[in-house]
Each structure stands twice: as structure tokens, then as C-alpha cells.
Amino acid sequence: MLRPLMIALLLASGPAFAQSVAFGGMQADSSAPVEVAADRLEVDQADGNAVFTGNVVIGQGEMRLSADRVTVEYANEEQSRIRSMHAVGNVVLVSGGDAAEAREAVYQVETGGVTLTGDVVLAQGESVLTGDKMIVDLVNGTARVDGRVRSILQQGGN
């Protein structure tokens, strides 16, 4: 009897609500090589950043990130270490059996942190969670959703 009341309170919660969730089913290795595929690559010689556009797919270990456009910021002048990636447009992050969608994402490669913003939708099996912002820690396999959080929680059947 208490469970339906708790779910109703969760769905009616205000904008300041945040929810922590597990993400990815496994821990990701932020030191693993990063593979990028795209329709086009432009490199800015002035700042050394690389911009990938068109069907961008980034893979690192079990994690996949796709978007319309991704700007890669390097941590050093030799461009041998990636500091961060800023993905824009139709962003999808998949890790293990979990998938998240958003308008934008910033992936801090060195720390394994991903921040998704703009109409975030997280699908974990049949359960769905939405919010304004999601912060994912790929190293620990955790995530936190902030903003107007709404959730559909599926109960296990007998």
C-alpha cells in the first residue's frame, strides 16, 4: 500500500528533486582507447581542437556515445591525450544495458564523467527516468538526475 503512494509522490515532486541511479551495469575504463567515427573532421590549428560532424560515434570500452557534432579538446599540445568531448544534437549514451538521450553532453575523458543536458531520458530495461540534467560517473557506474525528475518504475512480475 505504501509503494503506490511513494511512486505518486515521486512523480509529483518539484524541480529541486534529484535521484541517484546505477548506470551502465559495469564500470567503464576511462583509460581505454577512444575510437571516433564520423562523416567529417575539421581541425583548428590555432587551438588544436578537432570537430567531428555527421553521424558521430565514439566508443571507449563498453561505452558508446553518438551525436550530430562532437568537439574534441586535447589535454596537451601533442594531441595525444583527450581532455573532453562536447557532443551536440541527438546525443545518445549507451553503457551496458542502459541508454540515455539528451540534447548535449560533455564527456570528461580523464575522469570518466559525463554530463547530459536538455530533455534527458534514461532507459534501464523497461524503466524510464527523465530530467533536465544527468551526471554520469562511468568509473563507478552511477548517475544522478537533476531538475524536474519523472520516473516510470516497472515492478517485477510473479
Buried (B, 14 or more C-beta within 10 A) or exposed (E): EEEEEEBEEBEEBEEEBBBEBEBBEBBBBBEEEBEBEBEEEEEEEEEBBBBBBEEBBBBBBBBBBBBBBBBBBBEEEEEEEBBBBBBBEBBBBBBBEBBBBBBBBBBBBEEBBBBBBEEBBBBBEEBBBBBBBBBBBBBBBBBBBBBEBBBEBEEEEE
